[in-house]
Amino acid sequence: MVHATIQAGLLGQSASQRILARLAHDTSAAMVHAQDLSDTQREAIGSLGVN
């Protein structure tokens, strides 16, 4: 999606790199959090339809 906005001229390369860096950080933090959840907690989240 970020690549598409660059190609369309909506975002510059620096802004896009900042977005990707933020996403990488947030994704890593979410993965660490998910690993700390119990199976029951993960199943509850999964039943919400969040993919």
C-alpha positions as CSV (number, residue, x, y, z in Angstrom):
1,M,0.0,0.0,0.0
2,V,2.8,2.4,0.8
3,H,4.4,1.6,-2.5
4,A,1.2,2.5,-4.3
5,T,1.1,5.9,-2.6
6,I,4.6,6.6,-3.7
7,Q,3.9,5.6,-7.2
8,A,0.8,7.8,-7.2
9,G,2.9,10.7,-5.9
10,L,0.9,11.0,-2.7
11,L,3.8,10.3,-0.4
12,G,7.5,11.1,-0.7
13,Q,10.2,8.5,-0.1
14,S,11.1,9.8,3.3
15,A,7.6,9.8,4.5
16,S,7.1,6.3,3.2
17,Q,10.2,5.1,5.0
18,R,9.0,6.6,8.3
19,I,5.7,4.8,7.9
20,L,7.4,1.5,7.1
21,A,9.7,1.9,10.1
22,R,6.8,2.6,12.4
23,L,4.9,-0.4,11.1
24,A,7.9,-2.6,11.6
25,H,8.2,-1.4,15.2
26,D,4.5,-1.8,16.0
27,T,4.3,-5.2,14.3
28,S,7.2,-6.4,16.4
29,A,5.7,-5.2,19.6
30,A,2.3,-6.8,18.7
31,M,4.1,-10.1,18.0
32,V,5.8,-10.0,21.4
33,H,2.5,-9.3,23.1
34,A,0.7,-12.1,21.2
35,Q,3.4,-14.6,22.3
36,D,2.7,-13.6,26.0
37,L,-1.1,-14.3,25.6
38,S,-2.6,-17.6,26.7
39,D,-4.3,-19.9,24.2
40,T,-7.7,-18.8,25.6
41,Q,-6.9,-15.1,25.1
42,R,-5.6,-15.7,21.5
43,E,-8.7,-17.8,20.7
44,A,-10.9,-15.0,22.0
45,I,-9.2,-12.4,19.8
46,G,-9.5,-14.8,16.8
47,S,-13.2,-15.2,17.4
48,L,-13.6,-11.5,16.8
49,G,-12.8,-12.0,13.1
50,V,-9.6,-10.0,13.3
51,N,-7.2,-11.4,10.7
